[in-house]
Amino acid sequence: MPLSLDQSYQQVIARIQQAAAQYQRPAPQLLAVSKKHSTEAIRQLHGLGQRQFGESYWQEAEAKLTTLADLPIEWHYIGPLQANKTRPIAEHFQWVHSVDREKVAQRLNDQRPPELPPLNVCLQVNVDAEASKAGVMPAQVGELAELVNALPRLRLRGLMCLPRNTPSLATQRQPFRMLAALQAQLIAADGLELDTLSMGMSNDLEAAIAEGSTLVRVGSALFGERPKNDTKLS
Ligand SMILES: *Cc1c(COP(=O)(O)O)cnc(C)c1O
């Protein structure tokens, strides 16, 4: 029998707490990644105490945000960003984790409604430095961070990465260590006030916590496997 949502939620919280204790780190926040899962599942998890949810596609998120408008959920956008499709994201989310270029940052800034607080932003870093993958290259992070930091309607909070999947803890830790070092450099050299390292998912949250994650993004370990047509996870 598969675990109930209540059981998998308790299991994920236990994994986070155990890793935090083992590596002597503060326990990171849990972002529940609800893409491809139903509004009923989100409502149920909210009822168990979860407040932060992540979505990857506006097309899919729109109906969920509308249906769940009665709940005090903090919505995080973690998916791919097309420059001509940023407006609803600037209008409906509190966080965006996947900013990776100037044009997208500028548009989110310009489109953030004036009555809302600045949009919290993380820069997605291409830690594997693969041309086919999303994210700003590590060597260009400093420049993009300065630029985003100067945009008044965005609040730069930190860095995010989505590394290639590997099975061993030691190799999983490498890209996370690199992201943490980049963040430390932005704080020390550029004086940026960053407090968020968005790293770690269902399969590698322990490795991310070992390297100082402040927010893990967990989908399948909470909600179960996503439907098979989910070929493009971002
Ligand atoms: C889907 C997704 C996740 C969650 O992945 P799981 O392996 O299901 O935990 C986290 N981050 C991003 C950016 C994603 O697209």
Residues whose N, C-alpha, C, O or C-beta is under 5 A from the ligand:
A	BS01	LIG	V33 S56 I78 L162 M201 S202 N203 R217 V218 G219 S220 A221 L233 S234
